[in-house]
Amino acid sequence: MNLEIFNEKIEKIKEIEFGTKTDFDISSFPIVPEFINSDRIKIQLRQRFVRSGLIDNVIIQLTKKDSIALGLWIMGACFQKKFEKYILQLENEDSSIREIWIDFRPNRTDDKNIVLDNPQIQKTLKKFVWTADSVEDFIRSASLSNQQKISVYVTNSLEDWFTIDQFYKRDILLGFGDIDGGCIAAEFFLNLGLDKSDVNYEYINYEYTPRLARENSCEIRAELV
């Protein structure tokens, strides 16, 4: 099954005007399976040196339609939460990242092997009101929140590595933190994919721009193709 399960919803969303409010609840989505795939979304993984050391720099390349679908997939998983992990398999042969995981496990380790025990993970989502906005204005307003942030890491299927070779072969993007972080990520991709959106790329996390992600998250740039 692929992201086209959201096609009907995408057609209703893509042309809406900035400022339009859309109410989401669990009935707003088709059943989101544990595994779903896309043959168009491509994610490249690079590293960049900053003052604190080497950090991951993730480039997500997708169409406007896929951006909306990605946002709906994230939000649908946040509402339904039938599985501890929802997995989007990326079948584009040029993608360095092979899977995106939406992670609802109550206890896991991050990329520094620190155990994360976040009670927010146990929250449930009953209703969410999305206000369509330009992605730039959304980032400026959402980045001011000290509580609601996205958490995103690059890992592998073992969620551990012991060698340099294993480090450079990591191929899983793991996100998006708690329910609040998932909703912010969903809003970002919904806004980016609107017909009214006139940007070619935008950042979720970058040191020179307002940030939607937590300080220790990898850098993410979303590019429309």
Summary of the structure (lengths in Angstrom):
residues: 225
radius of gyration: 16.4
end to end distance: 22.9
largest distance: 49.5
contacts: 694
relative contact order: 0.21
helix: 28%
strand: 33%
